[in-house]
Amino acid sequence: MAGRSRLARLGLDKLIHEKSRLMILTYLASGEEPEIGFTELRDALSMSAGNLSIQLKTLEEAGLVSIRKSFKANKPYTGVRLSVEGGRALDEYLSELETILATARKTRGEAL
């Protein structure tokens, strides 16, 4: 029962928990380069341009990513990077998720 009360106090960030946004943040956090182009991100995550744009706007408004528009070789370029706040928020989300998983595994192990 202690595990359940502990879990009830956790609150996964709903902004990050949404599948598309979690994929975006995780992809940005796992890259070697700090900035990823919109097209690369779209293709890597198999998202439509429209859906990616909407999710990035939501993440940018929350301060979790920054978006930079420029030109590369005379072509429009949109660069996306994880903000410091976004990195912290993702780390906190993952920590809470790890706690949930560990509690569930421990509880299931005790029940068997």
Backbone as a printed PyTorch tensor [residue, N CA C, xyz], in Angstrom:
tensor([[[  0.8140,  -1.1970,   0.0000],
         [  0.0000,   0.0000,   0.0000],
         [  0.8610,   1.2660,   0.0000]],

        [[  2.0400,   1.1880,   0.6310],
         [  2.9300,   2.3550,   0.6780],
         [  3.3480,   2.7700,  -0.7230]],

        [[  3.5390,   1.7850,  -1.6110],
         [  3.9120,   2.0860,  -2.9840],
         [  2.8510,   2.9020,  -3.6980]],

        [[  1.6050,   2.5730,  -3.4640],
         [  0.5070,   3.3070,  -4.1120],
         [  0.4310,   4.7480,  -3.6290]],

        [[  0.5890,   4.9690,  -2.3360],
         [  0.5070,   6.3440,  -1.8400],
         [  1.6830,   7.1630,  -2.3620]],

        [[  2.8160,   6.5170,  -2.4990],
         [  3.9850,   7.1990,  -3.0630],
         [  3.7360,   7.5680,  -4.5180]],

        [[  3.1480,   6.6610,  -5.2800],
         [  2.8550,   6.9270,  -6.6850],
         [  1.8150,   8.0270,  -6.8440]],

        [[  0.8530,   8.0610,  -5.9460],
         [ -0.2030,   9.0720,  -6.0330],
         [  0.3710,  10.4810,  -5.9150]],

        [[  1.4970,  10.6250,  -5.2350],
         [  2.1190,  11.9420,  -5.0750],
         [  2.9060,  12.3620,  -6.3110]],

        [[  3.2670,  11.4080,  -7.1340],
         [  4.0090,  11.7400,  -8.3530],
         [  3.0460,  12.3060,  -9.3870]],

        [[  3.5380,  13.1840, -10.1720],
         [  2.7000,  13.7450, -11.2280],
         [  3.5010,  13.8960, -12.5010]],

        [[  3.3810,  12.9440, -13.4010],
         [  4.0900,  13.0640, -14.6620],
         [  3.6200,  14.3190, -15.3880]],

        [[  4.5570,  15.0740, -15.8730],
         [  4.2620,  16.3080, -16.5910],
         [  3.4550,  15.9740, -17.8400]],

        [[  2.2010,  16.4090, -17.8800],
         [  1.3150,  16.0750, -19.0050],
         [  1.7950,  16.6910, -20.3140]],

        [[  2.4830,  17.8100, -20.2210],
         [  3.0190,  18.4440, -21.4220],
         [  4.0500,  17.5310, -22.0870]],

        [[  4.9070,  16.9330, -21.2820],
         [  5.9500,  16.0490, -21.8040],
         [  5.4010,  14.6550, -22.0900]],

        [[  4.4390,  14.2110, -21.3060],
         [  3.9370,  12.8390, -21.3920],
         [  3.2720,  12.5260, -22.7320]],

        [[  2.7690,  13.5230, -23.4210],
         [  2.1510,  13.2980, -24.7260],
         [  3.1990,  12.7000, -25.6620]],

        [[  2.8480,  11.6270, -26.3450],
         [  3.7980,  10.8180, -27.1080],
         [  4.6710,  11.6370, -28.0710]],

        [[  4.0810,  12.4680, -28.8840],
         [  4.8580,  13.2240, -29.8760],
         [  5.8540,  14.1620, -29.2170]],

        [[  5.4140,  14.8450, -28.1690],
         [  6.3180,  15.7830, -27.4980],
         [  7.4310,  15.0520, -26.7640]],

        [[  7.1180,  13.9040, -26.1670],
         [  8.1540,  13.0990, -25.5110],
         [  9.1770,  12.6260, -26.5350]],

        [[  8.7090,  12.2030, -27.7080],
         [  9.6300,  11.7710, -28.7650],
         [ 10.5360,  12.9240, -29.2030]],

        [[  9.9710,  14.0940, -29.3690],
         [ 10.7570,  15.2590, -29.7930],
         [ 11.8260,  15.5880, -28.7580]],

        [[ 11.4290,  15.6990, -27.5080],
         [ 12.3820,  16.0520, -26.4520],
         [ 13.4700,  14.9980, -26.3060]],

        [[ 13.0850,  13.7390, -26.3690],
         [ 14.0610,  12.6540, -26.2440],
         [ 15.0420,  12.6710, -27.4110]],

        [[ 14.5380,  12.8930, -28.5980],
         [ 15.4110,  12.9490, -29.7740],
         [ 16.3950,  14.1100, -29.6580]],

        [[ 15.8920,  15.2630, -29.2580],
         [ 16.7720,  16.4240, -29.1070],
         [ 17.8260,  16.1920, -28.0270]],

        [[ 17.4270,  15.5700, -26.9410],
         [ 18.3430,  15.3300, -25.8230],
         [ 19.3940,  14.2820, -26.1460]],

        [[ 19.0960,  13.3830, -27.0600],
         [ 20.0140,  12.2780, -27.3360],
         [ 20.9700,  12.5530, -28.4900]],

        [[ 20.8420,  13.6880, -29.1360],
         [ 21.6930,  13.9850, -30.2790],
         [ 23.0590,  14.5090, -29.8970]],

        [[ 24.0070,  14.3040, -30.7950],
         [ 25.3590,  14.8230, -30.5750],
         [ 25.4250,  16.3240, -30.8480]],

        [[ 24.6300,  16.7680, -31.7920],
         [ 24.5870,  18.1920, -32.1330],
         [ 23.5160,  18.8750, -31.2890]],

        [[ 23.7880,  20.0840, -30.8220],
         [ 22.7960,  20.7600, -29.9810],
         [ 21.5490,  21.2070, -30.7570]],

        [[ 21.6990,  21.4090, -32.0730],
         [ 20.5740,  21.8770, -32.8750],
         [ 20.2830,  20.8850, -33.9920]],

        [[ 18.9940,  20.6320, -34.1960],
         [ 18.5370,  19.7060, -35.2360],
         [ 17.6390,  20.4900, -36.1880]],

        [[ 17.7860,  20.2420, -37.4690],
         [ 16.9260,  20.8810, -38.4470],
         [ 15.5200,  20.3030, -38.4110]],

        [[ 14.5480,  21.1440, -38.7020],
         [ 13.1440,  20.7310, -38.7000],
         [ 12.9240,  19.5140, -39.5940]],

        [[ 13.4890,  19.5300, -40.7890],
         [ 13.2970,  18.4350, -41.7410],
         [ 13.8770,  17.1340, -41.2030]],

        [[ 15.0650,  17.2010, -40.6130],
         [ 15.6700,  16.0000, -40.0360],
         [ 14.7980,  15.4490, -38.9110]],

        [[ 14.3160,  16.3520, -38.0690],
         [ 13.4640,  15.9540, -36.9540],
         [ 12.1720,  15.3190, -37.4660]],

        [[ 11.5590,  15.9490, -38.4500],
         [ 10.3290,  15.4270, -39.0530],
         [ 10.5380,  14.0250, -39.5960]],

        [[ 11.6080,  13.8410, -40.3530],
         [ 11.8780,  12.5460, -40.9800],
         [ 12.2580,  11.4780, -39.9470]],

        [[ 13.0810,  11.8480, -38.9770],
         [ 13.5380,  10.8890, -37.9660],
         [ 12.3830,  10.3740, -37.1210]],

        [[ 11.4160,  11.2340, -36.8580],
         [ 10.2960,  10.8550, -35.9970],
         [  9.0560,  10.4280, -36.7890]],

        [[  9.1670,  10.4270, -38.1100],
         [  8.0500,  10.0410, -38.9880],
         [  6.7760,  10.8150, -38.6540]],

        [[  6.9410,  12.1180, -38.5280],
         [  5.7990,  12.9890, -38.2330],
         [  5.4920,  13.8380, -39.4510]],

        [[  4.2470,  14.2690, -39.5500],
         [  3.9090,  15.2070, -40.6130],
         [  4.4480,  16.5830, -40.2210]],

        [[  4.6860,  17.4160, -41.2160],
         [  5.2000,  18.7580, -40.9470],
         [  4.2160,  19.5400, -40.0830]],

        [[  2.9340,  19.3820, -40.3470],
         [  1.9190,  20.0950, -39.5770],
         [  1.9020,  19.6880, -38.1180]],

        [[  1.9240,  18.3830, -37.8630],
         [  1.9080,  17.9030, -36.4850],
         [  3.1790,  18.3350, -35.7480]],

        [[  4.3250,  18.2020, -36.4010],
         [  5.5760,  18.6080, -35.7730],
         [  5.5450,  20.0970, -35.4410]],

        [[  5.0430,  20.9060, -36.3540],
         [  4.9630,  22.3520, -36.1150],
         [  4.1150,  22.6740, -34.8880]],

        [[  2.9880,  22.0240, -34.7820],
         [  2.0890,  22.2650, -33.6450],
         [  2.7590,  21.8580, -32.3340]],

        [[  3.3860,  20.6830, -32.3350],
         [  4.0350,  20.1990, -31.1070],
         [  5.2170,  21.0840, -30.7290]],

        [[  5.9850,  21.5220, -31.7160],
         [  7.1200,  22.4110, -31.4310],
         [  6.6530,  23.7500, -30.8850]],

        [[  5.5580,  24.2550, -31.4070],
         [  5.0160,  25.5200, -30.9110],
         [  4.6290,  25.3800, -29.4350]],

        [[  3.9830,  24.2760, -29.1030],
         [  3.5940,  24.0220, -27.7100],
         [  4.8240,  23.9550, -26.8120]],

        [[  5.8490,  23.2320, -27.2610],
         [  7.0820,  23.0960, -26.4790],
         [  7.8210,  24.4290, -26.3640]],

        [[  7.8130,  25.2020, -27.4310],
         [  8.4790,  26.5130, -27.4060],
         [  7.7580,  27.4650, -26.4520]],

        [[  6.4350,  27.4700, -26.4780],
         [  5.6580,  28.3360, -25.5850],
         [  5.9030,  27.9820, -24.1210]],

        [[  6.1840,  26.7070, -23.8590],
         [  6.4690,  26.2570, -22.4920],
         [  7.9310,  26.4850, -22.1110]],

        [[  8.7360,  26.9260, -23.0700],
         [ 10.1470,  27.2010, -22.7910],
         [ 11.0310,  25.9620, -22.8020]],

        [[ 10.5300,  24.8530, -23.3570],
         [ 11.2950,  23.6130, -23.3520],
         [ 12.2050,  23.4580, -24.5700]],

        [[ 11.8960,  24.1580, -25.6580],
         [ 12.7660,  24.1570, -26.8360],
         [ 12.9010,  25.5880, -27.3380]],

        [[ 13.9450,  25.8170, -28.0950],
         [ 14.0840,  27.0980, -28.7920],
         [ 14.1470,  26.8040, -30.2820]],

        [[ 13.5820,  27.7070, -31.0460],
         [ 13.5040,  27.5500, -32.4950],
         [ 14.1660,  28.7570, -33.1340]],

        [[ 15.0300,  28.4770, -34.0970],
         [ 15.7700,  29.5450, -34.7890],
         [ 15.5380,  29.3980, -36.2760]],

        [[ 15.0930,  30.4710, -36.9030],
         [ 14.8710,  30.4590, -38.3490],
         [ 15.9790,  31.2620, -39.0220]],

        [[ 16.5220,  30.6750, -40.0900],
         [ 17.5940,  31.3360, -40.8270],
         [ 17.5990,  30.7920, -42.2500]],

        [[ 18.6890,  31.0390, -42.9440],
         [ 18.8620,  30.5070, -44.2950],
         [ 20.1730,  29.7370, -44.3490]],

        [[ 20.1500,  28.5910, -45.0200],
         [ 21.3570,  27.8060, -45.2800],
         [ 21.3880,  27.5420, -46.7730]],

        [[ 22.4730,  27.9590, -47.4010],
         [ 22.6130,  27.8170, -48.8560],
         [ 21.3940,  28.4140, -49.5690]],

        [[ 20.9920,  29.5970, -49.1340],
         [ 19.8650,  30.3310, -49.7120],
         [ 18.5240,  29.6190, -49.5880]],

        [[ 18.4230,  28.6760, -48.6640],
         [ 17.1630,  27.9750, -48.4280],
         [ 16.7470,  28.2180, -46.9820]],

        [[ 15.4260,  28.3420, -46.7550],
         [ 14.9690,  28.5290, -45.3700],
         [ 15.3730,  27.3340, -44.5030]],

        [[ 15.8010,  27.6320, -43.2940],
         [ 16.2220,  26.5910, -42.3600],
         [ 15.6120,  26.8960, -40.9960]],

        [[ 15.0360,  25.8770, -40.3890],
         [ 14.5050,  26.0130, -39.0330],
         [ 15.2740,  25.0580, -38.1400]],

        [[ 15.9820,  25.6150, -37.1760],
         [ 16.7560,  24.8140, -36.2320],
         [ 16.0250,  24.7170, -34.9040]],

        [[ 16.0560,  23.5420, -34.3260],
         [ 15.3760,  23.2940, -33.0500],
         [ 16.4060,  22.7700, -32.0590]],

        [[ 16.3630,  23.2940, -30.8340],
         [ 17.2580,  22.7930, -29.7960],
         [ 16.5190,  22.7260, -28.4710]],

        [[ 16.9660,  21.8000, -27.6470],
         [ 16.4290,  21.6340, -26.3060],
         [ 16.9580,  22.7740, -25.4410]],

        [[ 16.0790,  23.4620, -24.7440],
         [ 16.5230,  24.5380, -23.8560],
         [ 17.0500,  23.9320, -22.5600]],

        [[ 17.7440,  24.7410, -21.7760],
         [ 18.2250,  24.2830, -20.4710],
         [ 17.0320,  23.8460, -19.6250]],

        [[ 15.9800,  24.6510, -19.6370],
         [ 14.7620,  24.3120, -18.8920],
         [ 14.1520,  23.0150, -19.4220]],

        [[ 14.1920,  22.8320, -20.7440],
         [ 13.6650,  21.6040, -21.3350],
         [ 14.4470,  20.3810, -20.9010]],

        [[ 15.7620,  20.5160, -20.8030],
         [ 16.5980,  19.4100, -20.3330],
         [ 16.2810,  19.0460, -18.8900]],

        [[ 16.0950,  20.0800, -18.0680],
         [ 15.7490,  19.8350, -16.6600],
         [ 14.3770,  19.1740, -16.5400]],

        [[ 13.4180,  19.6760, -17.3050],
         [ 12.0600,  19.1220, -17.2540],
         [ 12.0500,  17.6680, -17.7170]],

        [[ 12.8160,  17.3640, -18.7640],
         [ 12.8850,  15.9830, -19.2550],
         [ 13.5470,  15.0910, -18.2180]],

        [[ 14.6230,  15.5580, -17.6000],
         [ 15.2880,  14.7720, -16.5500],
         [ 14.3360,  14.4790, -15.3950]],

        [[ 13.5630,  15.4800, -14.9820],
         [ 12.6100,  15.2920, -13.8890],
         [ 11.5180,  14.2970, -14.2820]],

        [[ 11.0180,  14.4320, -15.5020],
         [  9.9990,  13.5120, -16.0090],
         [ 10.5300,  12.0780, -15.9970]],

        [[ 11.7420,  11.8810, -16.5220],
         [ 12.3250,  10.5390, -16.5850],
         [ 12.5730,   9.9740, -15.1930]],

        [[ 12.9790,  10.8180, -14.2660],
         [ 13.1920,  10.3760, -12.8890],
         [ 11.8820,   9.8860, -12.2690]],

        [[ 10.8180,  10.6320, -12.4740],
         [  9.5140,  10.2190, -11.9530],
         [  9.0500,   8.9230, -12.6140]],

        [[  9.2720,   8.8110, -13.9030],
         [  8.8930,   7.5890, -14.6220],
         [  9.6880,   6.3960, -14.0960]],

        [[ 10.9700,   6.5910, -13.8330],
         [ 11.7970,   5.5120, -13.2650],
         [ 11.2800,   5.0910, -11.8920]],

        [[ 10.8410,   6.0550, -11.0990],
         [ 10.2730,   5.7410,  -9.7870],
         [  9.0020,   4.9140,  -9.9340]],

        [[  8.1690,   5.2880, -10.8640],
         [  6.9360,   4.5420, -11.1170],
         [  7.2550,   3.1130, -11.5340]],

        [[  8.2000,   2.9610, -12.4510],
         [  8.5630,   1.6230, -12.9310],
         [  9.1690,   0.7790, -11.8150]],

        [[ 10.0520,   1.3620, -11.0310],
         [ 10.6840,   0.6230,  -9.9390],
         [  9.6560,   0.1920,  -8.9010]],

        [[  8.7360,   1.0720,  -8.6000],
         [  7.6870,   0.7440,  -7.6270],
         [  6.8000,  -0.3780,  -8.1560]],

        [[  6.4280,  -0.2870,  -9.4210],
         [  5.5810,  -1.3260, -10.0140],
         [  6.2990,  -2.6710, -10.0370]],

        [[  7.5750,  -2.6620, -10.3870],
         [  8.3380,  -3.9170, -10.4290],
         [  8.4820,  -4.5110,  -9.0300]],

        [[  8.7650,  -3.6670,  -8.0660],
         [  8.9240,  -4.1380,  -6.7010],
         [  7.6020,  -4.7100,  -6.1790]],

        [[  6.5180,  -3.9920,  -6.4210],
         [  5.2060,  -4.4340,  -5.9490],
         [  4.8090,  -5.7450,  -6.6160]],

        [[  5.0480,  -5.8640,  -7.9110],
         [  4.7120,  -7.1060,  -8.6300],
         [  5.5790,  -8.2470,  -8.1280]],

        [[  6.8530,  -7.9690,  -7.8350],
         [  7.7590,  -8.9900,  -7.3300],
         [  7.3210,  -9.4990,  -5.9630]],

        [[  6.8420,  -8.5840,  -5.1370],
         [  6.3520,  -8.9750,  -3.8040],
         [  5.0650,  -9.7750,  -3.8960]],

        [[  4.2530,  -9.5060,  -4.9290],
         [  2.9710, -10.1910,  -5.0790],
         [  3.1620, -11.6080,  -5.6040]],

        [[  4.2740, -11.8490,  -6.2860],
         [  4.4980, -13.1870,  -6.8540],
         [  5.0240, -14.0800,  -5.8110]]])
